[in-house]
Amino acid sequence: MVDSANSYLLVGGYGAGVHCLRYDADGALSPVSSVDIADPSYVAYDSTRGVLTAVVEQEPAGRVASARFTVADGGADVRDQTDSGGSAPCHLALHPDGTTLFVANYMSGTVAVFALDADGRVTGSEPTQVIQHSGSGPRADRQEGPHAHQVVVSPSGRWVLAVDLGTDAVYVYSYESESGRLSAQSHVKLPGGSGPRHLAFHGSGNYFYLLNEVSWTVAVCSWDESTGVGEAGPEVPSRAAADRAASDRAWCAAIRVSADDRFVYASNRIDDTIAVFSVVADGAGLEPVEVVPAGGSWPRDIVLSPDGTLLFSANQQSDSITVFRVDAESGRLTPVGTPYAVKTPASLLPICV
């Protein structure tokens, strides 16, 4: 169960600051502190070294910012980088070895690599490596060029996967620990017009689930950790049939796997819903359970509490966070409490300190 004494939620978004909230076993949220970073749309936290890092999602030049962070006092000594390696950085990931940071730059379609110092903070004023994606997709309004949307470190830490909405692909890079650099390994190609946005690994490491923003589907992809090779497999819709028929716009957002690997959750903007799936065949398949209202507008991100009892939804356009109780047996969601007001939330990160 949730320990309200040390259970916190970091909230990134647009405007002023990263907010740190406390939550209790009932899902009630209360403010604790904040970090003074502008437009921190996605955040990462190194709990061992007490460092918070955020992308500063701005155009034409994005930035990366880091700060020493304590829950009670928020962030101090914010250090901004002048270059994220591209435009509109929207996602980042820390390598588990604590030496490297990866950033996805959406508008420029680039993946940037940063070296971290002994304190866990970005060194220098620019990336150590920038990889440019190329290509486009059939949807001229969304896929006129590459759009790197997410970077994910594989379960062993050997590979880095970059999800590109504009080119309908997930690019796989090998990670060289000595140099801290990436080199191309393989790619997973999706059907044209899929617009992949975010992925999440099954705990077995044999599959990952890829949320396609443009085609509003979730693809079950097989994965071989020994070779760094994946393959797109069966897809399930992330929205109800009536909603799919009523609109050709979807803009799916976030996907999460429960800690026990029994359920998958995906958020849908446009119709403001959260889809729940049951994991079957040891991870090889998904079956729809329900689609529920998100309780707010534009659910940009969703996360589960570490113990799996709560799900939080960051509703960007209604300036709110909604909370759901998760049924352990069915995976179904029940809203609890009242929405918590916070300006333009875009990402959520539960932490325990």
VEXDREN-2710 file (C-alpha; in Angstrom, 1 decimal):
% VEXDREN-2710
k/r/px/py/pz
1/MET/0.0/0.0/0.0
2/VAL/1.0/3.6/-0.5
3/ASP/3.1/5.1/2.3
4/SER/1.9/8.7/2.4
5/ALA/5.0/9.7/4.4
6/ASN/7.3/9.3/1.4
7/SER/5.1/9.0/-1.7
8/TYR/5.5/12.0/-4.1
9/LEU/4.5/12.9/-7.6
10/LEU/6.7/15.2/-9.8
11/VAL/4.6/17.2/-12.3
12/GLY/6.2/18.6/-15.4
13/GLY/4.4/20.9/-17.8
14/TYR/4.4/24.2/-19.6
15/GLY/5.0/27.5/-17.9
16/ALA/6.7/27.9/-14.5
17/GLY/8.2/25.1/-12.6
18/VAL/8.3/21.4/-11.8
19/HIS/5.8/20.8/-9.0
20/CYS/6.3/18.2/-6.2
21/LEU/3.1/16.9/-4.7
22/ARG/2.5/14.4/-1.9
23/TYR/-0.2/11.7/-2.3
24/ASP/-1.7/9.4/0.2
25/ALA/-3.3/5.9/0.1
26/ASP/-6.6/7.5/-1.0
27/GLY/-5.0/9.4/-3.9
28/ALA/-5.4/12.8/-2.2
29/LEU/-2.7/15.2/-3.5
30/SER/-1.2/18.2/-1.7
31/PRO/1.6/20.6/-2.6
32/VAL/5.1/20.3/-1.2
33/SER/7.6/22.3/-3.2
34/SER/8.6/23.3/-6.7
35/VAL/11.7/23.7/-9.0
36/ASP/12.1/26.9/-11.0
37/ILE/12.5/25.6/-14.5
38/ALA/10.6/27.1/-17.5
39/ASP/8.5/24.7/-19.7
40/PRO/9.8/21.4/-18.2
41/SER/7.5/19.2/-20.2
42/TYR/9.2/15.9/-19.2
43/VAL/11.4/15.1/-16.1
44/ALA/13.7/12.4/-14.8
45/TYR/15.0/11.9/-11.3
46/ASP/18.1/10.3/-10.0
47/SER/17.1/9.3/-6.5
48/THR/20.6/8.1/-5.6
49/ARG/22.2/11.4/-6.2
50/GLY/19.2/13.6/-5.6
51/VAL/19.2/15.3/-9.1
52/LEU/16.2/16.3/-11.1
53/THR/16.7/16.8/-14.9
54/ALA/14.1/18.2/-17.3
55/VAL/13.8/19.0/-21.0
56/VAL/12.9/22.6/-21.6
57/GLU/10.5/22.2/-24.5
58/GLN/11.0/25.3/-26.6
59/GLU/11.5/26.2/-30.2
60/PRO/13.6/26.7/-32.3
61/ALA/16.3/25.7/-29.7
62/GLY/15.5/23.5/-26.8
63/ARG/17.4/23.1/-23.6
64/VAL/18.1/20.6/-20.8
65/ALA/18.0/21.8/-17.2
66/SER/19.1/20.0/-14.0
67/ALA/19.0/20.8/-10.3
68/ARG/19.9/19.4/-7.0
69/PHE/16.5/18.4/-5.6
70/THR/15.1/17.7/-2.1
71/VAL/11.4/17.1/-1.6
72/ALA/11.0/19.6/1.2
73/ASP/12.9/22.5/-0.4
74/GLY/12.5/21.8/-4.1
75/GLY/15.3/22.5/-6.5
76/ALA/18.3/24.6/-6.0
77/ASP/21.2/25.6/-8.2
78/VAL/19.3/25.1/-11.5
79/ARG/21.8/24.5/-14.3
80/ASP/20.5/25.2/-17.8
81/GLN/22.1/23.9/-21.0
82/THR/22.0/26.1/-24.0
83/ASP/21.4/23.2/-26.4
84/SER/19.3/20.1/-26.3
85/GLY/20.6/18.9/-29.7
86/GLY/17.5/20.0/-31.5
87/SER/14.1/21.8/-31.3
88/ALA/11.2/21.1/-28.9
89/PRO/12.8/18.4/-26.7
90/CYS/9.9/16.3/-25.4
91/HIS/11.3/13.3/-23.6
92/LEU/14.4/12.1/-21.8
93/ALA/15.9/9.0/-20.2
94/LEU/18.7/8.4/-17.8
95/HIS/20.9/5.3/-18.3
96/PRO/21.0/3.1/-15.2
97/ASP/24.8/3.3/-15.1
98/GLY/24.4/7.0/-14.1
99/THR/26.8/8.3/-16.7
100/THR/24.6/9.2/-19.7
101/LEU/21.3/11.1/-20.5
102/PHE/19.3/10.7/-23.7
103/VAL/16.9/13.3/-25.1
104/ALA/14.3/13.1/-27.9
105/ASN/13.9/16.4/-29.8
106/TYR/10.5/16.3/-31.5
107/MET/10.5/19.1/-34.1
108/SER/14.0/18.4/-35.4
109/GLY/13.7/14.7/-35.3
110/THR/17.0/14.2/-33.4
111/VAL/18.3/12.1/-30.5
112/ALA/20.9/13.7/-28.3
113/VAL/23.3/12.1/-25.9
114/PHE/24.7/13.9/-22.9
115/ALA/27.5/12.9/-20.5
116/LEU/26.8/13.2/-16.8
117/ASP/29.3/14.3/-14.2
118/ALA/29.9/12.5/-10.9
119/ASP/27.0/14.4/-9.3
120/GLY/24.7/13.1/-12.0
121/ARG/24.3/16.4/-13.8
122/VAL/24.8/17.3/-17.5
123/THR/28.3/18.4/-18.3
124/GLY/29.3/21.0/-20.9
125/SER/27.1/23.3/-23.0
126/GLU/26.1/20.9/-25.8
127/PRO/25.5/17.2/-26.4
128/THR/28.3/14.8/-26.9
129/GLN/26.4/13.2/-29.8
130/VAL/23.4/14.1/-32.0
131/ILE/21.7/11.6/-34.3
132/GLN/19.5/13.0/-37.0
133/HIS/16.5/10.9/-38.1
134/SER/15.3/11.2/-41.7
135/GLY/12.2/10.4/-43.7
136/SER/8.5/11.1/-43.5
137/GLY/5.1/9.4/-43.4
138/PRO/1.9/9.5/-45.4
139/ARG/0.1/12.0/-43.1
140/ALA/1.3/15.3/-44.4
141/ASP/-0.2/17.2/-41.4
142/ARG/1.7/15.1/-38.8
143/GLN/4.5/13.3/-40.7
144/GLU/6.1/15.8/-43.0
145/GLY/9.5/14.9/-41.5
146/PRO/11.0/13.0/-38.6
147/HIS/9.7/13.6/-35.1
148/ALA/11.5/11.8/-32.3
149/HIS/9.0/11.5/-29.5
150/GLN/10.5/9.2/-26.9
151/VAL/13.8/7.5/-25.8
152/VAL/13.8/4.3/-23.8
153/VAL/16.6/2.3/-22.3
154/SER/16.1/-1.5/-22.8
155/PRO/15.8/-3.8/-19.8
156/SER/19.5/-4.7/-19.8
157/GLY/20.8/-1.2/-20.6
158/ARG/22.5/-2.5/-23.7
159/TRP/20.1/-0.7/-26.2
160/VAL/18.4/2.6/-26.5
161/LEU/15.1/2.7/-28.4
162/ALA/14.0/6.0/-30.1
163/VAL/10.3/6.2/-31.1
164/ASP/9.8/8.5/-34.2
165/LEU/6.2/9.6/-35.0
166/GLY/7.1/11.1/-38.3
167/THR/8.8/8.2/-39.9
168/ASP/6.7/5.3/-38.5
169/ALA/9.6/3.6/-36.9
170/VAL/11.4/2.7/-33.7
171/TYR/15.1/3.1/-34.1
172/VAL/17.3/0.8/-32.0
173/TYR/20.8/2.0/-31.0
174/SER/23.5/0.1/-29.2
175/TYR/24.9/1.8/-26.2
176/GLU/28.7/1.8/-25.6
177/SER/29.3/2.2/-21.9
178/GLU/33.0/3.2/-22.2
179/SER/32.4/6.0/-24.8
180/GLY/28.8/6.8/-23.8
181/ARG/27.9/6.9/-27.5
182/LEU/25.1/5.3/-29.6
183/SER/25.5/3.4/-32.8
184/ALA/22.7/2.2/-35.1
185/GLN/21.6/-1.4/-34.6
186/SER/18.2/-2.0/-36.2
187/HIS/14.7/-0.5/-36.5
188/VAL/11.1/-1.6/-36.1
189/LYS/9.0/-0.4/-39.0
190/LEU/5.3/0.3/-38.4
191/PRO/2.5/0.5/-41.1
192/GLY/2.4/3.9/-42.8
193/GLY/0.5/6.5/-41.0
194/SER/0.8/4.8/-37.5
195/GLY/2.6/7.7/-35.9
196/PRO/4.2/5.8/-33.0
197/ARG/4.6/8.0/-29.9
198/HIS/5.5/6.0/-26.7
199/LEU/6.4/2.4/-25.8
200/ALA/6.5/0.4/-22.6
201/PHE/8.2/-2.9/-22.0
202/HIS/6.6/-6.0/-20.6
203/GLY/8.5/-7.3/-17.5
204/SER/9.6/-10.4/-19.3
205/GLY/11.7/-8.2/-21.7
206/ASN/10.3/-10.2/-24.6
207/TYR/7.7/-7.7/-25.7
208/PHE/7.0/-4.0/-25.7
209/TYR/3.7/-2.2/-26.3
210/LEU/3.8/0.7/-28.8
211/LEU/1.1/3.4/-28.7
212/ASN/0.5/4.8/-32.2
213/GLU/-0.7/8.4/-31.8
214/VAL/-2.0/8.8/-35.4
215/SER/-3.7/5.5/-36.0
216/TRP/-4.9/5.2/-32.4
217/THR/-3.7/1.7/-31.9
218/VAL/-1.4/-0.3/-29.6
219/ALA/1.0/-2.6/-31.3
220/VAL/2.4/-5.6/-29.5
221/CYS/6.0/-5.8/-30.6
222/SER/8.3/-8.8/-30.0
223/TRP/11.8/-8.0/-28.7
224/ASP/15.1/-9.9/-28.5
225/GLU/17.3/-8.3/-25.9
226/SER/20.3/-10.4/-27.0
227/THR/20.3/-9.0/-30.5
228/GLY/18.5/-5.6/-30.2
229/VAL/16.0/-6.6/-32.8
230/GLY/12.2/-6.1/-32.5
231/GLU/9.3/-6.8/-34.8
232/ALA/5.8/-5.2/-34.9
233/GLY/3.0/-7.6/-34.3
234/PRO/-0.8/-7.5/-33.7
235/GLU/-2.6/-4.2/-33.0
236/VAL/-5.6/-3.4/-30.8
237/PRO/-7.5/-0.1/-30.9
238/SER/-7.0/2.4/-28.1
239/ARG/-10.4/4.0/-28.6
240/ALA/-14.0/2.9/-28.7
241/ALA/-15.4/2.0/-32.1
242/ALA/-17.9/4.9/-32.1
243/ASP/-15.2/7.4/-31.4
244/ARG/-13.0/6.0/-34.1
245/ALA/-15.8/6.4/-36.6
246/ALA/-16.6/9.9/-35.6
247/SER/-13.1/11.4/-36.0
248/ASP/-9.9/10.8/-38.0
249/ARG/-7.9/12.6/-35.3
250/ALA/-6.7/10.6/-32.3
251/TRP/-3.6/12.0/-30.6
252/CYS/-3.1/9.1/-28.2
253/ALA/-0.5/10.1/-25.6
254/ALA/0.9/7.8/-22.9
255/ILE/1.2/4.0/-22.3
256/ARG/2.0/2.2/-19.1
257/VAL/2.4/-1.4/-17.9
258/SER/1.3/-2.4/-14.4
259/ALA/4.1/-3.6/-12.1
260/ASP/2.7/-7.2/-12.1
261/ASP/2.6/-7.1/-16.0
262/ARG/-1.1/-8.1/-16.0
263/PHE/-2.5/-4.8/-17.5
264/VAL/-1.7/-2.0/-19.9
265/TYR/-3.1/1.5/-19.8
266/ALA/-3.1/4.1/-22.6
267/SER/-4.5/7.6/-22.7
268/ASN/-6.4/9.1/-25.6
269/ARG/-6.6/12.9/-26.1
270/ILE/-9.4/14.2/-28.4
271/ASP/-12.0/12.1/-26.7
272/ASP/-10.3/12.3/-23.2
273/THR/-10.3/8.7/-22.2
274/ILE/-8.1/6.0/-20.8
275/ALA/-8.1/2.5/-22.3
276/VAL/-7.4/-0.5/-20.2
277/PHE/-6.1/-3.8/-21.6
278/SER/-5.5/-7.2/-20.1
279/VAL/-2.1/-8.9/-20.9
280/VAL/-2.5/-12.4/-22.3
281/ALA/-0.3/-15.2/-23.7
282/ASP/2.6/-14.3/-21.4
283/GLY/2.8/-10.8/-22.9
284/ALA/2.3/-11.7/-26.5
285/GLY/-1.3/-10.3/-26.7
286/LEU/-3.6/-7.6/-25.3
287/GLU/-7.4/-7.9/-24.8
288/PRO/-9.6/-4.8/-24.2
289/VAL/-11.1/-4.4/-20.7
290/GLU/-12.7/-1.0/-20.8
291/VAL/-12.3/2.6/-21.9
292/VAL/-13.1/5.2/-19.2
293/PRO/-13.3/9.0/-19.1
294/ALA/-10.1/10.6/-18.0
295/GLY/-11.9/13.1/-15.8
296/GLY/-10.3/16.1/-17.6
297/SER/-9.3/17.4/-21.0
298/TRP/-6.3/16.2/-23.0
299/PRO/-4.8/13.4/-20.8
300/ARG/-1.2/14.1/-21.8
301/ASP/0.4/11.6/-19.4
302/ILE/-0.7/8.8/-17.1
303/VAL/1.3/6.9/-14.5
304/LEU/0.7/4.2/-11.9
305/SER/1.9/4.4/-8.3
306/PRO/4.7/2.0/-7.6
307/ASP/2.4/-0.4/-5.7
308/GLY/-0.1/-0.3/-8.6
309/THR/-3.1/0.8/-6.5
310/LEU/-3.5/4.3/-8.0
311/LEU/-3.4/5.8/-11.5
312/PHE/-2.8/9.5/-12.1
313/SER/-3.8/11.4/-15.2
314/ALA/-2.3/14.7/-16.2
315/ASN/-5.0/16.6/-18.1
316/GLN/-3.2/19.4/-19.9
317/GLN/-6.0/21.4/-21.3
318/SER/-8.2/21.4/-18.1
319/ASP/-5.2/22.2/-15.8
320/SER/-5.9/19.2/-13.6
321/ILE/-4.7/15.9/-12.3
322/THR/-7.3/13.2/-11.8
323/VAL/-6.8/10.0/-9.7
324/PHE/-8.2/6.5/-10.1
325/ARG/-8.2/3.5/-7.9
326/VAL/-7.0/0.4/-9.7
327/ASP/-8.8/-2.9/-9.1
328/ALA/-6.0/-5.5/-8.6
329/GLU/-8.0/-8.3/-10.1
330/SER/-9.6/-6.7/-13.1
331/GLY/-7.4/-3.7/-13.8
332/ARG/-10.5/-1.5/-14.0
333/LEU/-10.3/2.1/-12.9
334/THR/-12.6/4.0/-10.5
335/PRO/-12.2/7.8/-10.1
336/VAL/-11.5/9.0/-6.5
337/GLY/-11.5/12.4/-4.9
338/THR/-11.7/15.7/-6.8
339/PRO/-9.3/16.8/-9.6
340/TYR/-6.2/18.6/-8.3
341/ALA/-5.6/22.0/-10.0
342/VAL/-2.2/22.6/-11.6
343/LYS/-1.3/24.6/-14.6
344/THR/-0.9/22.7/-18.0
345/PRO/0.5/19.4/-16.6
346/ALA/2.3/17.4/-19.3
347/SER/4.2/14.6/-17.5
348/LEU/4.0/12.8/-14.2
349/LEU/6.7/10.9/-12.3
350/PRO/6.1/9.1/-9.0
351/ILE/9.0/9.0/-6.6
352/CYS/9.6/7.7/-3.1
353/VAL/12.2/9.3/-0.9
END
